[in-house]
């Protein structure tokens, strides 16, 4: 697992690791050697605690690469499109 502080870091790791690899769901991907990685935000678990945990789970299920802005909107109760 790679924990990133910014969306730019997530984008950079995702792009480099997915090159000649395969993107997955919920931040997971396989690099060109077949090694699985999960690229996530530092503190992602703190976004969704208690009642918000189900919203967070649903929000990430629709994502391939983690989108911090969308996760923050989901944590605030705004539907993720």
Secondary structure, DSSP 8 states (H G I E B T S, - for coil): -EEESSHHHHHHHHHHHHTTSEE-STTEEE-TTS-EEEEEETTHHHHS-TTHHHHHHHHHHT-SS--HHHHHHHHTT----
